[in-house]
Amino acid sequence: MKKIAIVFLVGAVLYGCGSTKALVTADKAPVLVDIDLVNVADDKVMVKVDPGAFTSEMVSFYIPKTVPGTYSTDNYGKYVEGFKAFDYDGNELSVSKADDNTWNISNGQRLDKVSYWVNDTYDSEGEQEEAVFSPSGTNILAGENFVLNLHGFVGYFKGLKEVPYTLVINKPADLVATTSLPKGMIDNTENTKDFFSADRYFEVIDNPIMYGKPNSETFQINDITVTLSVYSPNGTYTATSLKDRMEKMMSAQKAFLGDIDGTKQYSILLYLSEMGANDANGFGALEHHTSTVVVLPEVMQKERLEQAMVDVVSHEFFHIVTPLNVHSKEIQYFDFNDPQMSQHLWMYEGTTEYFANLFQIQQGLIDEAEFYKRVMGKISNAKAYNDAMSFTEMSKNVLEEPYKAEYANVYEKGALINMALDITLRELSNGEKGVLWLMKELSKKYGDMTPFEDEKLIDEIVAMTYPEIRSFFDTHVLGDTPIDYNAYFAKVGLASGSVEQSCGRFFLDQEVPFIDADPSNDNAIFVRKGISLSSFLTDLGAQGGDIIKNINGTPVTMEGIGPILQQSFVWPAEQEVTMVVQRGEEELTLKGTAGTPVVMVEKVTAIEGLTAAQTKLREAWMKG
């Protein structure tokens, strides 16, 4: 409390006495930031950044190019307009723009402050080939909602990333902020200003803020205070309606983690999108040390929304283990405008995604069949990527092609690497040690403020465990040899293979269709490529890529496909079906009967005649 009060006292003096500012050099003074959420103009917000006094002739100001957790180049400076620098008399100083994210200011000894307008990213997602991922983006909806991922609003001066920051946010009186950023102790009886403090720039961008009408719930998970805040534009969901599932899930996570204690508070900022042209369309979440921003469609049914929240929030919360706790110097001293990437995405994202599934089976949130289905889904999804690429090489170069295109495999093969490592550790330790044990040991050795040397981590893991672990990493993580998953399944009495499963004619189940729409081709309905199709479609002679023009005389359009699909559910097996498709330059008429559709799917199943060793190892792996 004292430290915050002192910071704001200094801020008040500097604001009130601009002429005395030269007495406090920039490296000794807090950076003061003013964000105006009241006077929004053309969907833009004015930001002013006021540092201490500089002694250099040239001063550089940056908006981040890349931020931790995104593994992409987003150039947030592209959303900044009207950048100006002012001297102590209010006159403009000369400014040159070096690139999308860098402004150089001349006569730096006279620099008082800079100001600029910020556009939001949600409005432009549909216009850009590579849009900013919505959970790391920004939203400006005057008087209603603001998603302040602060790396999109607040920049930093060269050499000043380690000084304190004070944020003053002017806001509508009826909007409230949800954030883990510490609030300042200043009287605000009119409720039109919020004051926040941070010890350094990283803490600013590590603590997103969401403003909206009051819609939040707070609950306690052991010694962690969790706040769930929801923006639902049509009032479809409230924090109260989602609280129980989140509380149950996070209680299970805490039980799974045991004595790993990464935070005393956690904020979940849920933005529900209407999915319009000027709204968020990238769904998922982005982690921070004490919070996560989640973006999902508002139209989702409650059960699906809750399960999506369980899957994505659990993933983000597990990031308190890695990389937010266990991480390399590349993460600890992250360079927002010239990032050097770590080679350990197999751990940062792979371990986290593995835990997000493993804890659900260990804590009884899902059954074994669902867990096996998820594992098999990851094996199937991983086939879409280069299985013969070194994971560490991909990770180190993830911002560049051809590695950039492989990034999403961290959630597929990255999780599977951890599964194989977990089973191996359990086998070598007689069931006593697994990946969770390993992360606990690494947390004890390092922790939040002590990074490891990137190139030494695997050596340390081998030293902490068994010589056989060296072979695993050399072959499958550093090396480019694909993993034989059946070899690991066999250790725990499981096997994978193709089995016949009943299905719908156009759907495997409610969520997995055999057909899709192509927005780039007038929403043409086509048969999906690269998947096993229902026997109904294969018996007709349909192929992946076929554009469906007509079914039983009815033209197939986005508007017309719904009734056709509904009718297909009640077709008798002898129903005759005629389908006209476009295959390349040729139009074909396919004929057959509805039949009783089946599909060949890859499944994990338990083998017969389990040995005692297999039974024990499976129990240790899946029950913890």
C-alpha positions in Angstrom: 0.0 0.0 0.0 2.8 2.4 0.8 4.6 1.8 -2.4 1.4 2.5 -4.4 0.7 5.6 -2.5 4.2 6.9 -3.0 4.1 6.2 -6.8 0.8 8.2 -7.1 2.1 11.0 -5.0 5.1 11.4 -7.3 2.7 11.3 -10.2 0.5 14.0 -8.8 3.6 16.3 -8.3 4.8 15.7 -11.9 1.3 16.4 -13.4 1.0 19.5 -11.4 4.4 21.0 -12.0 5.5 20.3 -15.5 8.4 22.8 -15.3 10.0 20.9 -12.4 10.0 17.7 -14.4 13.5 18.2 -15.7 14.7 17.5 -12.2 13.6 13.9 -12.4 15.3 11.8 -15.0 13.4 9.3 -17.0 15.1 6.3 -15.4 14.2 7.5 -11.9 10.5 8.6 -12.6 7.4 6.5 -13.2 5.9 6.6 -16.6 2.4 8.2 -16.4 -0.2 7.0 -18.9 -3.6 8.5 -19.5 -6.2 6.5 -21.5 -9.5 8.2 -22.3 -12.4 5.8 -22.7 -15.0 8.6 -22.5 -14.2 10.9 -25.5 -14.0 8.1 -28.1 -13.8 9.5 -31.6 -14.4 7.3 -34.7 -13.9 4.2 -32.7 -10.5 5.4 -31.5 -9.2 6.1 -28.0 -6.7 8.8 -27.1 -3.6 7.7 -25.1 -1.0 10.0 -23.6 2.3 8.7 -22.2 4.3 11.0 -19.9 7.9 9.9 -18.9 10.5 11.6 -16.8 13.2 13.8 -18.4 15.6 12.5 -21.1 19.2 13.6 -21.5 19.6 12.2 -25.1 19.0 14.0 -28.3 17.0 11.2 -29.9 14.3 9.3 -28.0 12.6 6.2 -29.4 9.1 5.1 -28.5 7.8 1.6 -29.3 4.4 -0.2 -29.5 5.0 -4.0 -29.3 5.5 -6.0 -32.5 5.1 -9.4 -30.7 3.9 -10.2 -27.2 4.5 -13.3 -25.1 2.1 -16.2 -25.6 1.1 -15.4 -29.2 4.1 -16.7 -31.1 3.2 -14.4 -34.0 4.2 -11.1 -35.5 1.2 -8.8 -35.0 2.6 -5.2 -35.3 0.3 -3.5 -32.9 1.7 -0.2 -34.0 -0.3 -0.5 -37.2 -3.4 0.4 -35.1 -1.8 3.7 -33.9 -2.7 7.0 -35.6 -1.8 10.7 -35.2 1.3 10.1 -33.1 2.6 13.4 -31.7 5.4 14.5 -29.3 5.3 17.7 -27.2 7.9 19.8 -25.4 7.3 21.4 -22.0 5.6 24.4 -23.6 3.1 22.3 -25.5 4.9 22.7 -28.8 5.2 19.7 -31.2 8.6 18.1 -31.6 9.8 16.5 -34.8 8.9 12.8 -35.1 9.9 10.2 -37.7 8.4 6.8 -38.0 11.1 4.1 -38.4 8.7 1.2 -38.9 5.2 0.1 -38.0 6.0 0.0 -34.3 8.8 2.6 -33.8 8.8 6.4 -33.6 12.0 8.5 -33.2 11.6 11.9 -31.5 14.2 14.7 -32.0 15.3 17.2 -29.4 14.7 14.5 -26.7 15.9 16.8 -23.9 12.8 18.9 -24.4 10.4 15.9 -24.6 7.5 16.2 -22.2 5.0 13.6 -23.4 3.6 11.8 -26.4 0.0 11.3 -27.5 -1.7 9.1 -30.1 -5.0 7.6 -31.2 -5.5 3.8 -31.0 -7.8 1.8 -33.3 -9.2 -1.5 -32.1 -8.3 -4.8 -33.8 -11.7 -6.4 -33.6 -13.1 -4.0 -36.2 -10.5 -5.0 -38.8 -10.2 -8.8 -38.4 -12.3 -9.5 -41.5 -10.2 -7.1 -43.6 -6.8 -8.6 -42.9 -5.3 -11.8 -44.3 -3.4 -12.4 -40.9 -5.6 -10.7 -38.3 -4.6 -10.3 -34.7 -5.8 -13.3 -32.7 -8.9 -12.0 -30.9 -7.9 -12.9 -27.3 -4.7 -10.8 -27.8 -6.5 -8.1 -29.6 -8.5 -5.0 -28.6 -12.1 -3.8 -28.6 -13.4 -0.3 -28.5 -17.2 -0.1 -28.2 -18.0 3.4 -26.8 -20.1 3.4 -23.7 -20.5 -0.4 -23.6 -17.3 -2.5 -23.8 -13.5 -2.1 -23.9 -11.1 -5.0 -24.1 -7.8 -3.5 -23.1 -5.0 -5.9 -23.9 -2.7 -3.1 -22.9 0.1 -4.0 -25.4 -2.3 -2.5 -28.0 -2.6 0.8 -26.1 0.5 1.5 -24.0 4.0 1.7 -25.5 7.4 2.1 -23.9 10.4 4.3 -24.4 13.8 2.8 -25.2 15.6 2.0 -22.0 12.5 2.4 -19.8 10.9 -1.0 -19.7 12.0 -1.5 -16.0 10.6 1.7 -14.5 7.2 1.8 -12.8 4.1 2.7 -14.6 1.0 4.6 -13.4 -2.1 4.3 -15.5 -5.0 6.8 -15.2 -8.1 5.6 -17.1 -10.9 8.0 -17.7 -14.1 5.9 -18.1 -17.9 6.1 -18.2 -19.3 6.0 -14.7 -21.5 3.0 -15.4 -18.7 0.7 -16.7 -16.5 -1.3 -14.3 -13.1 -2.7 -14.8 -12.0 -6.3 -14.2 -8.3 -6.9 -14.0 -5.6 -8.3 -11.8 -3.6 -5.1 -12.1 -3.2 -3.4 -8.7 -5.5 -0.4 -8.2 -4.3 2.8 -6.7 -5.6 4.2 -3.5 -7.0 7.6 -4.7 -10.4 9.1 -4.0 -12.7 8.7 -6.9 -16.1 9.5 -5.6 -17.5 10.3 -9.1 -16.4 6.9 -10.4 -15.1 8.3 -13.6 -11.4 7.5 -13.2 -9.5 4.3 -12.4 -5.9 4.3 -11.2 -3.5 1.4 -11.7 0.1 0.8 -10.9 2.8 -1.6 -12.3 6.4 -2.1 -11.3 7.6 -2.4 -14.9 6.3 -2.4 -18.5 5.9 -6.2 -18.6 3.4 -6.0 -15.7 1.4 -3.5 -17.8 1.0 -5.8 -20.8 0.7 -8.9 -18.5 -2.6 -7.5 -17.0 -5.4 -7.0 -19.5 -8.4 -5.0 -18.4 -12.0 -5.4 -19.5 -14.6 -2.7 -19.0 -18.3 -3.4 -19.2 -21.6 -3.1 -17.3 -21.4 -5.0 -14.0 -21.4 -8.8 -14.8 -18.9 -10.6 -12.7 -18.7 -13.3 -9.9 -15.9 -13.9 -7.5 -15.2 -17.3 -5.8 -12.4 -18.8 -3.7 -10.3 -21.8 -4.8 -8.3 -22.7 -1.7 -6.1 -19.6 -1.3 -6.8 -18.3 -4.9 -9.4 -15.6 -5.4 -10.9 -16.0 -8.9 -13.0 -13.3 -10.6 -15.1 -14.2 -13.7 -16.2 -11.3 -15.8 -18.5 -11.7 -18.8 -19.4 -9.4 -21.7 -22.5 -10.8 -23.4 -23.8 -8.2 -25.9 -27.4 -9.6 -26.0 -27.5 -10.6 -22.4 -27.4 -14.3 -23.3 -25.0 -15.2 -20.5 -24.1 -13.9 -17.1 -21.2 -14.6 -14.9 -23.6 -16.1 -12.4 -24.9 -18.6 -15.0 -21.3 -19.8 -15.7 -19.8 -19.6 -12.3 -20.6 -23.1 -11.0 -18.9 -24.9 -13.9 -15.8 -22.7 -13.7 -15.6 -23.2 -9.9 -15.8 -26.9 -10.2 -13.2 -27.0 -13.0 -10.7 -24.7 -11.2 -11.1 -26.7 -8.0 -10.2 -29.8 -9.9 -7.2 -28.0 -11.4 -5.9 -26.9 -8.0 -6.4 -30.5 -6.7 -4.4 -31.8 -9.7 -1.6 -29.2 -9.2 -1.3 -29.8 -5.5 1.4 -27.7 -3.9 2.3 -25.7 -7.1 1.2 -22.2 -6.1 1.6 -19.7 -8.9 -0.8 -16.9 -7.9 -3.2 -15.6 -5.2 -5.7 -14.1 -7.6 -6.9 -14.9 -11.1 -9.2 -13.0 -13.5 -11.1 -14.6 -16.3 -12.2 -12.0 -18.8 -14.8 -13.6 -21.2 -15.8 -11.7 -24.3 -18.7 -13.2 -26.2 -18.8 -12.2 -29.8 -21.7 -11.6 -32.1 -19.4 -12.8 -35.0 -20.3 -9.8 -37.2 -18.0 -8.2 -39.7 -16.7 -5.7 -37.1 -16.5 -8.1 -34.2 -14.1 -10.7 -32.9 -13.9 -13.9 -35.0 -10.8 -15.6 -33.6 -11.8 -17.8 -30.7 -9.8 -19.2 -27.9 -7.8 -17.6 -25.1 -4.5 -15.9 -24.2 -2.7 -16.5 -20.9 -1.2 -14.1 -18.4 0.4 -14.6 -15.0 -2.8 -13.9 -13.1 -5.5 -13.7 -15.8 -6.7 -14.9 -19.2 -8.8 -13.3 -21.9 -11.3 -15.6 -23.5 -13.2 -15.0 -26.7 -16.0 -17.3 -27.8 -19.2 -17.0 -29.9 -22.3 -15.8 -28.0 -24.5 -18.1 -30.0 -23.0 -21.3 -28.5 -25.4 -23.4 -26.5 -24.7 -23.4 -22.8 -23.3 -26.9 -22.5 -20.9 -26.4 -25.5 -19.9 -22.9 -24.2 -19.2 -24.3 -20.7 -17.1 -27.2 -22.2 -15.2 -24.8 -24.4 -14.6 -22.7 -21.3 -13.3 -25.7 -19.4 -11.0 -26.7 -22.2 -9.5 -23.2 -22.9 -9.5 -21.7 -19.4 -7.9 -24.8 -18.0 -5.2 -24.6 -20.6 -4.5 -21.0 -19.8 -4.6 -21.5 -16.1 -2.1 -24.3 -16.3 0.3 -21.7 -17.9 0.9 -20.5 -14.3 3.2 -23.6 -14.3 4.9 -22.9 -17.6 6.0 -20.6 -19.1 4.8 -18.1 -16.5 6.7 -19.9 -13.7 9.2 -22.2 -15.5 10.8 -20.4 -18.4 14.0 -19.5 -20.2 15.7 -16.1 -20.4 14.0 -15.5 -23.8 10.8 -15.3 -21.9 12.0 -13.6 -18.8 13.7 -10.8 -20.8 11.2 -10.8 -23.7 12.1 -8.3 -26.4 8.7 -7.0 -27.7 10.2 -5.6 -30.9 13.0 -8.0 -31.7 11.9 -11.2 -30.0 14.3 -14.2 -29.6 12.1 -17.3 -29.3 12.7 -20.2 -27.0 13.1 -23.8 -28.3 10.8 -25.2 -25.7 7.3 -24.9 -27.1 7.0 -28.7 -26.5 6.8 -27.6 -22.8 5.2 -24.1 -22.8 2.3 -25.1 -24.9 2.6 -28.9 -25.1 2.8 -29.6 -21.4 0.0 -27.1 -20.7 -2.3 -28.6 -23.3 -1.5 -32.1 -22.0 -2.4 -31.1 -18.4 -5.6 -29.5 -19.6 -6.8 -32.9 -20.7 -5.0 -35.2 -18.2 -6.4 -33.3 -15.2 -10.0 -33.9 -16.4 -9.6 -37.7 -16.4 -7.6 -37.7 -13.2 -10.2 -35.5 -11.4 -13.2 -37.4 -12.8 -14.5 -34.6 -15.1 -14.4 -36.9 -18.1 -14.4 -40.7 -18.5 -11.8 -42.9 -20.1 -13.7 -43.1 -23.4 -13.7 -39.3 -23.7 -10.0 -39.1 -22.7 -9.0 -41.7 -25.4 -11.1 -39.9 -27.9 -9.2 -36.7 -27.2 -5.9 -38.4 -27.5 -6.9 -40.0 -30.8 -8.1 -36.7 -32.0 -4.7 -35.1 -31.4 -3.0 -38.0 -33.2 -5.3 -37.5 -36.1 -4.9 -33.7 -36.1 -1.1 -33.9 -35.9 -1.1 -35.7 -39.2 -1.9 -32.4 -40.9 1.6 -31.1 -39.9 5.1 -32.1 -40.7 5.8 -35.1 -38.4 9.4 -35.2 -39.4 10.4 -31.8 -38.2 12.5 -31.2 -35.1 10.1 -29.7 -32.5 12.9 -27.6 -30.9 13.9 -26.2 -34.3 10.3 -25.3 -35.1 9.9 -23.6 -31.8 13.1 -21.5 -32.1 12.1 -20.3 -35.5 8.3 -20.2 -35.1 8.0 -16.6 -36.3 9.3 -17.5 -39.8 8.2 -19.9 -42.5 8.2 -22.8 -43.0 8.1 -23.2 -39.2 5.3 -20.6 -38.6 2.8 -22.9 -40.5 3.6 -25.7 -38.0 2.9 -23.7 -34.9 -0.6 -25.1 -34.1 1.0 -28.6 -33.9 2.1 -27.5 -30.4 -1.5 -28.3 -29.2 -1.5 -31.6 -31.0 1.9 -33.3 -31.2 3.2 -31.1 -28.3 0.6 -32.7 -26.0 1.4 -36.1 -27.4 5.1 -35.6 -26.7 4.2 -35.0 -23.1 2.0 -38.1 -23.0 4.8 -40.3 -24.2 7.2 -38.6 -21.8 4.8 -39.1 -19.0 4.3 -42.8 -19.6 8.1 -43.2 -19.9 8.8 -41.4 -16.6 6.0 -43.5 -14.9 7.5 -46.7 -16.3 11.1 -45.9 -15.2 10.0 -44.7 -11.7 7.7 -47.6 -10.9 4.7 -45.3 -11.3 6.0 -42.6 -8.9 7.2 -39.8 -11.2 5.5 -38.2 -14.2 5.5 -34.9 -16.1 3.6 -33.2 -13.3 6.4 -34.3 -10.8 8.9 -33.0 -13.3 7.3 -29.6 -13.5 7.1 -29.4 -9.7 10.8 -30.1 -9.5 11.6 -27.5 -12.2 9.3 -25.0 -10.4 11.3 -25.5 -7.2 14.6 -25.0 -9.0 13.6 -21.9 -11.0 10.3 -20.2 -10.5 8.9 -16.9 -11.6 12.1 -14.7 -11.4 14.8 -17.3 -12.1 15.0 -18.3 -15.8 16.9 -21.3 -17.2 19.4 -21.3 -20.0 17.4 -22.4 -23.1 20.0 -24.8 -24.5 20.7 -26.5 -21.1 17.1 -27.4 -20.0 17.0 -30.9 -21.6 20.4 -31.7 -20.0 19.0 -30.7 -16.6 15.8 -32.8 -17.1 18.0 -35.8 -17.9 20.1 -35.2 -14.8 16.9 -34.9 -12.7 15.4 -38.2 -14.2 16.9 -41.1 -16.1 19.5 -41.6 -18.9 16.7 -43.1 -21.1 15.1 -39.7 -21.2 18.1 -38.4 -23.1 17.3 -40.9 -25.9 13.6 -39.8 -26.0 14.5 -36.1 -26.4 17.3 -36.7 -28.9 15.0 -38.9 -31.0 11.6 -37.2 -30.8 12.0 -33.6 -29.6 15.4 -32.4 -30.8 15.4 -35.0 -33.5 12.9 -35.5 -36.3 11.8 -39.2 -35.8 8.0 -39.5 -35.5 6.7 -41.1 -32.3 5.2 -44.6 -32.5 2.2 -43.9 -30.2 1.2 -47.6 -30.2 4.5 -48.5 -28.5 3.5 -46.2 -25.6 -0.1 -47.4 -25.6 1.1 -51.0 -25.3 3.0 -50.1 -22.1 -0.4 -49.2 -20.5 -2.5 -52.0 -22.1 -4.0 -49.9 -24.9 -3.9 -50.1 -28.7 -5.2 -47.8 -31.5 -6.7 -48.9 -34.8 -9.6 -48.4 -37.2 -13.0 -49.6 -36.1 -16.4 -49.3 -37.7 -18.8 -46.8 -36.1 -22.4 -45.9 -36.9 -22.8 -42.3 -38.1 -25.1 -39.9 -39.8 -25.2 -39.6 -43.6 -23.7 -36.1 -43.6 -22.3 -36.0 -40.0 -20.1 -38.2 -37.9 -21.8 -36.7 -34.9 -23.4 -33.4 -34.0 -20.1 -31.5 -34.2 -18.1 -33.2 -37.0 -19.6 -32.8 -40.5 -18.6 -34.6 -43.7 -19.5 -31.5 -45.6 -18.7 -27.8 -45.3 -19.2 -24.4 -46.9 -16.7 -22.4 -48.9 -17.0 -18.7 -48.1 -14.7 -17.8 -51.0 -17.0 -19.6 -53.5 -20.4 -18.1 -52.7 -20.7 -20.4 -49.7 -20.7 -23.5 -52.0 -21.4 -26.7 -50.1 -18.6 -29.3 -50.6 -17.5 -32.7 -49.4 -14.6 -32.3 -47.0 -11.1 -33.6 -48.0 -8.7 -35.6 -45.9 -11.2 -37.3 -43.7 -12.9 -40.7 -43.6 -16.4 -40.3 -45.2 -19.6 -42.0 -44.3 -20.5 -45.2 -46.2 -23.5 -43.3 -47.6 -21.2 -40.8 -49.4 -18.6 -43.3 -50.5 -21.3 -45.7 -51.8 -22.8 -42.8 -53.8 -19.3 -42.3 -55.3 -18.8 -38.8 -53.7 -15.2 -37.7 -53.2 -13.5 -35.0 -51.1 -13.7 -31.7 -52.8 -16.9 -32.4 -54.7 -19.2 -29.3 -54.7 -22.8 -30.5 -54.1 -25.1 -28.7 -56.5 -28.4 -30.6 -56.0 -29.9 -33.4 -53.9 -33.1 -35.2 -55.0 -34.0 -32.2 -57.2 -33.5 -29.6 -54.6 -30.7 -27.0 -55.2 -28.1 -27.0 -52.4 -27.4 -23.6 -51.0 -26.5 -22.2 -47.6 -30.2 -21.5 -47.1 -31.5 -24.7 -48.5 -29.1 -27.2 -47.0 -30.7 -27.2 -43.6 -34.0 -28.7 -44.5 -32.2 -31.3 -46.7 -30.0 -32.4 -43.7 -33.1 -32.6 -41.5 -34.9 -34.8 -44.0 -31.8 -37.1 -44.3 -32.1 -38.0 -40.6 -35.3 -39.9 -41.2 -34.6 -41.3 -44.7 -35.3 -45.1 -44.6 -32.4 -47.3 -45.7 -34.1 -48.0 -49.1 -34.6 -44.3 -49.9 -33.3 -43.5 -53.3 -30.9 -40.6 -53.5 -29.7 -38.6 -56.4 -26.8 -36.1 -55.9 -25.4 -33.8 -58.6 -21.9 -32.7 -57.9 -19.2 -30.5 -59.5 -15.9 -32.3 -59.7 -13.3 -30.0 -61.2 -14.7 -29.0 -64.6 -17.1 -31.9 -64.8 -20.7 -32.2 -63.5 -21.6 -35.6 -62.3 -24.9 -37.3 -61.2 -24.4 -39.8 -58.4 -27.2 -42.3 -57.5 -27.7 -44.8 -54.7 -29.7 -45.5 -51.6 -29.6 -43.9 -48.2 -28.5 -47.2 -46.6 -27.4 -47.5 -42.9 -24.3 -45.3 -42.8 -21.1 -46.3 -41.0 -17.6 -44.8 -41.0 -14.1 -46.1 -40.1 -12.7 -44.2 -37.2 -9.4 -44.4 -35.4 -9.9 -45.3 -31.7 -7.9 -46.2 -28.6 -9.2 -49.3 -26.9 -8.1 -51.5 -24.0 -6.4 -54.7 -25.0 -7.5 -58.1 -23.5 -5.3 -60.0 -21.0 -3.7 -57.0 -19.2 -0.6 -57.8 -17.2 -0.2 -56.6 -13.7 2.5 -54.2 -14.8 0.3 -52.7 -17.5 -2.6 -52.3 -15.1 -0.4 -50.6 -12.5 1.2 -48.3 -15.0 -2.1 -47.3 -16.5 -3.5 -46.5 -13.0 -0.4 -44.4 -12.2 -0.7 -42.5 -15.5 -4.5 -41.8 -15.6 -5.2 -41.6 -11.9 -2.1 -39.8 -10.7 
